[in-house]
Amino acid sequence: MNLKKHSLTFFLLFGLIFGSNACQTDEKPAELVDLPENKEQPSLEKKVDLDTLQRAYFASGCFWCVEAIFESVKGVHEVYNGYSGGHSENPTYEDSNTGLTGHAEAVEILYDSTVVSFKQLVEVYFGSQEIEQVNGQGPDHGSQYRSIAFYQTEPEKLAIEEKIASLRQDGFEVASEVKPFEKFWMGEDYHQNYERLHPKQGYIQSVSIPRLNRFKAKFPELLKEGNH
């Protein structure tokens, strides 16, 4: 009986210590969380018709991290979290976390190509991840966290392949898949703008924010005003 109690205590402590270091949450949806310090900040960019923007799709680990990185890039007007690259219909967060749907956590990026090019987004993509990590990023492991660079046109495919060739010349074993884009499945509402809405959450503090800051230090010329 005592052994069972000690075992239960161990697993509870283990979960408390390490549970915040994974890209998973049991928190209620963001729109129900009362975080007064995270009120919407006025945008420094002019409002645009999102239908006039170009779209790009990437996966490189936890979409909370990737969303925050691309949203800091000038010329990017919106980033959505979701799922892509798999075979199942209407995947959910719980489904994708099983690794059985074939989908990876991905982002849809709406950007102004007169301000930032797809080639620059590819630079951001590879420059903000662990290039050689297979089936994961940082502490997140599994096919749902694998890296995928999606292309919609032959020029986009060429831009990705040229960057990978350059990285290989520099000695990197590039783990990212290169796939034609098929469909982006929008993620649940509570995953959108997750880092901004939950700045004190354990995973955000220990993984997302440090990853974002490393990217900012590496690409200051690509950052929006006020994101340095």
Secondary structure, DSSP 8 states (H G I E B T S, - for coil): -HHHHHHHHHHHHHHHHHGGGSS---S--GGG---GGG-----SS----GGGSEEEEEEES-HHHHHHHHHTBTTEEEEEEEEESSS-SS--HHHHTTT-S--EEEEEEEE-TTTS-HHHHHHHHHHTS-TT-SSEETTEESGGG-EEEEESSHHHHHHHHHHHHHHHHTT-----EEEE----EE--GGGTTHHHH-TTSHHIIIIIHHHHHHHHHH-GGGB-TT--
